[in-house]
Amino acid sequence: MIISLGYVTIPAEHTEQVARMLSELAAQTRTEPGCIDYRVSRDLEVAGRFSLVETWASLEQMQTHLALPHIGPAVEALMGLGGQHLSVTAHEAGEGMSML
């Protein structure tokens, strides 16, 4: 299983537009083969920062997602709206454990 953590910071005047964009991207991505979950959240401590948490069945399926034709333009749109500090880091995880 692959868990991916992503972050981007957006200027205040574009946060609502980016929230809609990321919400639509998340909904579309959740329908892709191998996508177990894809969540977008607003950071409560850093204004304009969004967090993305993705869970994929395999690295290959995540890489397939990243190569889809709409992903590059989505990243370009974020950066065009003043996106900063964009990062995505993937981690290979073992079997999940319920902690509560």
N, C-alpha and C positions, 0 to 999 in steps of 0.2 A: 504494500500500500504506500502511496505517495501523499504526503501532506505538504501543501505549498502555502507559504505565508507571503502576502504582498502588501505593499503600502504605497500610497501616493498622497501628496499634499496639494490642495487646490486653492487658489485665491477665493476669498469670501464671495465675490460677485458671481462665481461660477459653481458654487457647491451644489445648488439645487439641480442645475442642468447635469452635472456629473453624477449626482445621486441617481437621477433617472437613467442615465446612460449605463451606469454600473449595475443597476437593478435589472435592466433589460438584458445586459450581457450575462448576468448570473442566471436568470431564468432560462435563457437560451442554452447556456453551457450545461445546466443540470439535465438537459435532454440528450446530451452526447454520450456515446458509448464509453463506459469506464468511469464516468463522473459519478462519484458517490455523493458528493455534496459540494456546494459552492456558495459561500456566504460573504456578503458585503456589510460592513459596519462603519459607523462614524466613530472616530476616536473621541472619547469624552475629555481627554486632557490636552490634545493638540488641535486647535481650530483648523478646519479644512482638511484634516487628515482622514483618509479612508483606509480601512484594513480589509484585506481579502483573504479568506481562508478557503482553500480548495482541498478536496480529498479525491484521489484518483486510485483506481484499481491497479494501475501500472504506470511506470514512467513512460512507456511507449504511447499509451493512450493520452497522457498529458501532453507529450510532444506533438501528437497528432492534432490535438486541440490548438496548441500554439501555432501550428502551421496553417490553420484554416484561414481563408482569404479575408475574413472580417476582423481578425485579431490585430494585424498590423495597422489598419486604418483606425481601429479603436484606440490603440496606444498613441497614434499620431494625434487623434482628436483630444485626448487627455493632455498631451504636451502642448497642443495648440491653445488650450484653455488655461495655460499657465501652470500645468502640472510640474511638480518638483519632487525630488527624492523618490522617484519611482523605483521600486525594487521588488523582485519576486525571488524567493528562495525555496527550493524544494528539498524535502527531507524524506528519506526512506524510513518507514515505520513498521514495526512488527504488529502482532495481533493486538487489537484494542482491549482495554480492561475497563470495566465499569468501576468508577471510583466512589459513587454515591448510591 
